[in-house]
Amino acid sequence: MTSDDGAEAIWTFAQAFTSSFQASCSELASRLKVVNADSVHSIAGEIQALNKRLTEATGRLPSYDQRQNELQLKALEKSLEELRSSTAGKTKFAFKRKVKIPAPAPAETATPPVQTNALAIPTTPISSASRTISNHSNSYLSRSCLSGPSSSTNHIEVSIIRISNSVLNLLTTTNESTLSANTVSLSALHIRDIQNSILILGSVNGSIMLHNLTNCVVVAGCHQFRMHNSTAVDAYLDITSNPIIESCDQVRFGAYPSELKTTSDQQHLVTRDHTELPFLPQDFSHIRATPSPNWRALEEDELVRDWPLSETNHAVQLERALPGPKT
């Protein structure tokens, strides 16, 4: 197996595992919000199964993905502990992870670890605090969606799930309803099942992982951008690495619009010519020397000029900005 094939296999496994793992965690997190005492034992078993899956995958995941999965699992464990405490008054239940320390191999049989060309992934301090924005249609959603229980940290991960025909605008504003949310810093975003929508995400300290988007516009500054199983998506990015797509088609890329740079925490976002991409997208469904047929740069006359930054007439602006069918 060549080094390129090895890197692709590692990346494919990591993406498939992380996608499945994050989906399972999100589902369990949603169930924990409405669960009754009779279901606690069942969910505890499912969390233990996730723990086992993650342990078995250790060593095959990039360090960043491993850390993200561990944090989400810890958040589930904490939520379960709190639920058990609230329903039973007190609990003796606790997750204890056994750290396996392998015995040193004899010197004559020791084998050096195999070096692989795994993707270099920036590591940044990530908090386990989380928010979920889900199940919205024909809506205008602002940064106030990030408001939630007070936390010891102002860094949060956000899951954005099942949104259609809507605008999600996470840029900071001076609106009183979003002032508390303005202090929140986005450490990572997990986005899936979005149709006919505009996601103005602003600045994200870590990664953005997207799955199953159709006819959407995404605007973000981030360290890493990975998109899977998506069609007809325009992505305007300021990114410190090359964006990655897989099993996608009709994707168009542009630089982050300078007109959306609104606050001090976004000063690093690019202001260069939108049609000059400051990054090179990587298509893991087209590992060839020829250009990928699944993406291209946005042309000048295709760039969005009228962004839906308020609820007023957002439906009209939404329709104008969406990519629509491409040939």
C-alpha positions as CSV (number, residue, x, y, z in Angstrom):
1,M,0.0,0.0,0.0
2,T,1.4,3.4,-1.0
3,S,1.8,6.2,1.5
4,D,-1.1,8.1,-0.2
5,D,-3.3,5.1,0.0
6,G,-2.4,4.7,3.7
7,A,-3.2,8.3,4.4
8,E,-6.5,8.0,2.6
9,A,-7.4,4.8,4.4
10,I,-6.6,6.4,7.8
11,W,-8.6,9.6,6.9
12,T,-11.6,7.6,5.6
13,F,-11.7,5.4,8.7
14,A,-11.4,8.5,11.0
15,Q,-14.2,10.3,9.2
16,A,-16.5,7.3,9.1
17,F,-15.9,6.5,12.8
18,T,-16.2,10.1,14.0
19,S,-19.3,10.7,12.0
20,S,-21.0,7.6,13.4
21,F,-19.7,8.3,16.9
22,Q,-20.8,11.9,17.0
23,A,-24.3,11.0,15.6
24,S,-24.7,8.4,18.4
25,C,-23.6,10.9,21.0
26,S,-26.0,13.6,19.7
27,E,-28.9,11.1,19.7
28,L,-28.1,10.0,23.3
29,A,-27.7,13.7,24.4
30,S,-31.2,14.4,23.0
31,R,-32.7,11.4,24.7
32,L,-31.1,12.3,28.1
33,K,-33.1,15.6,28.0
34,V,-36.4,13.8,28.1
35,V,-35.5,10.4,29.6
36,N,-37.4,9.0,32.6
37,A,-35.9,7.0,35.5
38,D,-36.8,3.7,33.9
39,S,-34.7,4.4,30.8
40,V,-31.5,5.4,32.7
41,H,-30.1,1.9,32.8
42,S,-30.6,1.4,29.1
43,I,-28.8,4.7,28.2
44,A,-26.0,3.9,30.6
45,G,-25.4,0.7,28.7
46,E,-25.3,2.5,25.4
47,I,-22.8,5.0,26.8
48,Q,-20.6,2.1,28.0
49,A,-20.9,0.6,24.5
50,L,-19.7,4.0,23.0
51,N,-16.8,4.0,25.5
52,K,-15.8,0.5,24.3
53,R,-16.0,1.6,20.6
54,L,-13.8,4.6,21.3
55,T,-11.3,2.5,23.3
56,E,-11.0,0.0,20.4
57,A,-10.4,2.8,17.9
58,T,-7.7,4.4,19.9
59,G,-4.5,4.6,17.9
60,R,-6.4,4.7,14.6
61,L,-7.8,8.2,15.0
62,P,-5.9,11.5,14.7
63,S,-5.3,13.1,18.1
64,Y,-7.7,15.9,17.4
65,D,-10.6,13.6,16.6
66,Q,-9.7,11.3,19.5
67,R,-9.9,14.3,21.9
68,Q,-13.2,15.6,20.4
69,N,-14.8,12.2,20.8
70,E,-13.5,11.8,24.4
71,L,-14.9,15.2,25.3
72,Q,-18.3,14.4,23.9
73,L,-18.4,11.1,25.7
74,K,-17.4,12.8,29.0
75,A,-20.2,15.3,28.5
76,L,-22.7,12.3,28.1
77,E,-21.3,10.6,31.2
78,K,-21.7,13.9,33.2
79,S,-25.2,14.4,32.0
80,L,-26.1,10.8,32.9
81,E,-24.6,11.3,36.4
82,E,-26.6,14.5,36.9
83,L,-29.7,12.7,35.8
84,R,-29.2,9.8,38.1
85,S,-28.5,12.2,41.0
86,S,-31.7,14.2,40.3
87,T,-33.9,11.1,40.0
88,A,-32.4,9.0,42.8
89,G,-31.2,11.6,45.2
90,K,-27.8,10.1,45.2
91,T,-26.0,7.6,43.1
92,K,-23.2,5.2,43.5
93,F,-22.8,4.9,39.7
94,A,-19.7,6.2,38.1
95,F,-17.8,5.6,35.0
96,K,-14.3,4.5,35.6
97,R,-12.0,4.1,32.7
98,K,-9.3,1.4,33.1
99,V,-6.0,2.6,31.6
100,K,-4.3,-0.4,30.1
101,I,-0.6,-0.3,30.4
102,P,0.9,-2.9,28.1
103,A,3.8,-4.9,29.4
104,P,7.1,-4.0,27.7
105,A,8.0,-6.4,25.0
106,P,11.3,-8.2,25.1
107,A,14.0,-6.3,23.5
108,E,14.6,-8.9,20.8
109,T,10.9,-8.9,19.7
110,A,10.0,-5.2,20.1
111,T,8.7,-3.7,16.9
112,P,8.9,0.0,16.2
113,P,5.5,1.7,15.6
114,V,4.5,2.1,12.0
115,Q,4.7,5.7,10.8
116,T,1.7,6.9,8.8
117,N,1.0,10.0,6.8
118,A,-2.0,10.9,8.9
119,L,-3.3,14.4,8.4
120,A,-1.7,17.1,10.6
121,I,-4.5,18.5,12.7
122,P,-4.1,21.7,14.7
123,T,-4.7,21.2,18.4
124,T,-6.4,23.9,20.4
125,P,-7.8,24.0,23.9
126,I,-11.4,22.7,23.6
127,S,-14.1,22.8,26.3
128,S,-16.7,20.1,26.9
129,A,-19.5,22.6,27.2
130,S,-22.0,22.2,24.3
131,R,-25.1,23.5,22.7
132,T,-27.5,22.1,20.1
133,I,-29.5,23.9,17.5
134,S,-31.9,21.5,15.9
135,N,-35.2,21.0,14.1
136,H,-35.9,24.4,12.6
137,S,-37.7,25.2,9.3
138,N,-38.5,28.5,7.7
139,S,-36.8,30.4,10.5
140,Y,-34.3,33.2,11.1
141,L,-31.9,32.0,13.8
142,S,-29.5,34.4,15.5
143,R,-26.6,34.1,18.0
144,S,-29.2,34.0,20.8
145,C,-29.5,30.3,20.0
146,L,-26.2,29.9,21.8
147,S,-27.5,31.2,25.1
148,G,-27.8,28.5,27.8
149,P,-26.9,27.5,31.3
150,S,-23.9,29.3,32.8
151,S,-20.7,27.4,32.5
152,S,-17.2,27.7,33.9
153,T,-15.9,28.2,30.4
154,N,-16.9,30.5,27.6
155,H,-15.8,28.0,24.9
156,I,-18.5,25.7,23.6
157,E,-19.1,23.1,20.9
158,V,-22.2,23.4,18.9
159,S,-24.3,20.7,17.1
160,I,-26.5,22.1,14.3
161,I,-28.9,19.4,13.1
162,R,-32.0,19.2,10.8
163,I,-32.5,22.8,9.6
164,S,-34.3,23.6,6.4
165,N,-35.3,26.8,4.5
166,S,-33.7,28.9,7.2
167,V,-30.9,31.4,7.9
168,L,-28.6,30.8,10.9
169,N,-26.6,33.9,11.7
170,L,-24.0,33.4,14.5
171,L,-22.2,36.7,14.0
172,T,-22.0,38.8,17.2
173,T,-24.3,41.8,17.3
174,T,-25.2,44.7,19.7
175,N,-28.7,43.3,20.1
176,E,-29.6,43.0,23.8
177,S,-31.1,39.5,23.3
178,T,-27.7,38.2,22.2
179,L,-25.3,40.1,24.5
180,S,-24.8,37.1,26.8
181,A,-24.1,34.8,23.8
182,N,-21.6,37.3,22.3
183,T,-19.1,36.3,25.0
184,V,-19.2,32.7,23.9
185,S,-16.4,31.4,21.8
186,L,-17.1,28.5,19.3
187,S,-14.5,25.8,19.7
188,A,-16.0,23.3,17.2
189,L,-19.2,22.8,15.1
190,H,-20.8,19.6,14.1
191,I,-23.4,20.1,11.3
192,R,-25.6,17.6,9.6
193,D,-28.9,17.3,7.6
194,I,-29.3,20.9,6.4
195,Q,-31.3,21.8,3.3
196,N,-31.9,25.1,1.5
197,S,-30.3,27.2,4.2
198,I,-27.6,29.8,4.8
199,L,-25.2,29.3,7.7
200,I,-23.3,32.4,8.6
201,L,-21.1,30.9,11.3
202,G,-18.4,33.6,11.9
203,S,-15.2,32.6,13.6
204,V,-14.7,29.1,15.0
205,N,-11.5,28.3,17.0
206,G,-11.3,24.7,15.9
207,S,-12.9,22.5,13.3
208,I,-16.2,22.4,11.4
209,M,-17.5,19.0,10.3
210,L,-20.5,18.9,7.9
211,H,-22.6,16.0,6.7
212,N,-25.6,15.8,4.4
213,L,-26.0,19.4,3.2
214,T,-28.1,20.2,0.1
215,N,-28.4,23.6,-1.6
216,C,-26.8,25.6,1.1
217,V,-24.4,28.5,1.7
218,V,-21.8,28.2,4.5
219,V,-19.7,31.2,5.7
220,A,-17.0,30.5,8.3
221,G,-13.5,31.2,9.6
222,C,-11.9,28.0,11.1
223,H,-8.8,25.9,11.5
224,Q,-10.3,22.9,9.7
225,F,-13.3,22.3,7.4
226,R,-14.5,18.8,6.4
227,M,-17.6,18.2,4.4
228,H,-19.2,14.8,3.4
229,N,-22.1,13.6,1.4
230,S,-23.2,17.1,0.3
231,T,-24.5,18.6,-2.9
232,A,-24.8,22.2,-4.2
233,V,-23.0,24.0,-1.4
234,D,-21.2,27.3,-1.6
235,A,-18.5,27.7,1.1
236,Y,-17.0,31.0,1.9
237,L,-14.0,30.3,4.1
238,D,-11.1,31.8,6.0
239,I,-9.1,28.7,7.0
240,T,-5.7,27.9,8.2
241,S,-5.5,24.5,6.4
242,N,-7.0,23.2,3.1
243,P,-10.7,22.3,3.3
244,I,-11.5,18.7,2.7
245,I,-14.6,17.2,0.9
246,E,-15.6,13.6,0.3
247,S,-18.6,12.2,-1.5
248,C,-19.6,15.7,-2.5
249,D,-20.5,17.4,-5.8
250,Q,-21.4,20.8,-7.1
251,V,-19.4,22.5,-4.4
252,R,-18.1,26.1,-5.0
253,F,-15.6,27.8,-2.8
254,G,-14.9,31.5,-2.1
255,A,-12.9,33.6,0.4
256,Y,-14.6,34.9,3.5
257,P,-16.6,38.0,2.7
258,S,-14.9,41.1,4.1
259,E,-18.3,42.7,4.6
260,L,-19.2,40.1,7.2
261,K,-16.2,41.0,9.4
262,T,-18.1,42.7,12.1
263,T,-16.3,42.3,15.5
264,S,-12.8,42.2,17.0
265,D,-12.8,38.5,17.3
266,Q,-13.0,38.2,13.5
267,Q,-10.2,40.6,12.7
268,H,-8.1,37.8,11.3
269,L,-10.6,37.0,8.6
270,V,-9.4,37.6,5.0
271,T,-10.3,40.7,3.0
272,R,-8.7,39.7,-0.3
273,D,-10.4,39.3,-3.7
274,H,-13.1,36.7,-3.2
275,T,-12.3,34.9,-6.4
276,E,-8.7,34.3,-5.4
277,L,-8.8,31.3,-3.1
278,P,-6.3,31.5,-0.3
279,F,-6.5,27.7,0.1
280,L,-6.6,24.6,-2.1
281,P,-9.6,22.3,-1.5
282,Q,-8.8,18.6,-1.2
283,D,-11.3,16.1,-2.7
284,F,-10.8,12.6,-1.1
285,S,-13.2,11.2,-3.7
286,H,-10.9,12.2,-6.5
287,I,-7.3,11.2,-5.6
288,R,-5.9,11.9,-9.0
289,A,-3.6,14.4,-10.6
290,T,-6.4,15.8,-12.7
291,P,-8.6,18.6,-11.3
292,S,-11.6,17.4,-9.3
293,P,-15.0,17.7,-11.1
294,N,-16.7,18.1,-7.7
295,W,-15.7,21.6,-6.8
296,R,-14.6,24.9,-8.3
297,A,-14.1,28.5,-7.3
298,L,-17.0,31.0,-7.3
299,E,-16.9,33.4,-10.2
300,E,-17.3,37.2,-9.5
301,D,-20.9,37.3,-10.7
302,E,-21.8,34.3,-8.5
303,L,-20.8,35.9,-5.2
304,V,-23.5,36.8,-2.7
305,R,-23.7,40.6,-2.3
306,D,-26.8,40.9,-0.2
307,W,-26.4,38.8,3.0
308,P,-29.4,38.2,5.2
309,L,-28.1,39.8,8.4
310,S,-31.5,40.5,9.9
311,E,-34.9,38.9,9.9
312,T,-36.3,41.6,7.6
313,N,-36.9,40.1,4.2
314,H,-34.6,37.2,5.0
315,A,-36.8,34.8,3.0
316,V,-36.2,36.8,-0.2
317,Q,-32.5,37.1,0.5
318,L,-32.3,33.4,1.2
319,E,-33.8,32.5,-2.1
320,R,-31.4,34.8,-4.0
321,A,-28.3,33.6,-2.2
322,L,-28.8,29.8,-2.4
323,P,-26.8,28.0,-5.1
324,G,-29.7,26.3,-6.8
325,P,-29.2,23.6,-9.4
326,K,-26.0,23.7,-11.3
327,T,-25.0,22.2,-14.6
